């Protein structure tokens, strides 16, 4: 691997401030709407979905140009994320997790299709299920409801994970993946700030789905170490478990709860960064 400096990568991620500011302002503005418009997370989720499309248009405009005729696995992400939102909007009485399960299985099949064509059917199906099962397990740990939204504390694990992934991806050879991950971290940050300010409900379902898709792209196409991807996915799971535990601890709330969840989330992320830097050093790369 060639020597790679993180400084230019950080500079190229600065445009992520645009979707951050836009989504934050729109979500804060939603607090001024009548209660009937704020009774569900649907409208704020639409704002976040628009932020995701804006993010891809900034960093990977080819994915937007090929919205209806995807060529690369990355091209499918905006379309599939939009389909996830549309399915939830069309079937409001269907539990979010149920509709997501179906579209997630279809999405994983589409994203991994180029790889599945290169292996026997049985091995391909086993790989697909081994990928599908952990993501459903992670999603089930997050209390993201289409009506009630998600507690702001649960937005911390995906925020920190996306931020760590934005650091790891350029070092692993993909600046684009790093830019998209950094922009996604900015969106999670905007959602967290708006949620803590009160009056805004977001489910973060589509943004969480996109994070999972980017991790899959990193594993299968950028060839980021499986150990690193497992640490990143583990951070999401550990963070969600910590969030649930914090609900049962008396006297913990506000920033203490955020620190509790953030601290546990950080442990696998530190491991992911250490592994990445160690691999880079062993391969003769510079950092």
Secondary structure, DSSP 4 states (H G I P E B T S, - for coil): -----HHHHHHHTTTHHHHHHHHHHHHHHGGGS-GGGSSSSHHHHHHHHHHHHHHHHHH-HHHHHTSSS--SGGGHHHHHHHHHHHHHHHTTTS-HHHHHHHHHHHHHHHHHHHHHTTS-HHHHHHHHHHHHHHHHHHHHHS--BTTTB--GGGHHHHHHHHHHHHHHHHHTT-HHHHHHHHHHHHHHHHHHHHHHHSS-----HHHHHHHHHHHHHHHHTS---HHHHHHHHHHHHHHHHHHHHHTTSTT--HHHHHHHHHHHHHHHHHHHHHHHHHHHHHTT---
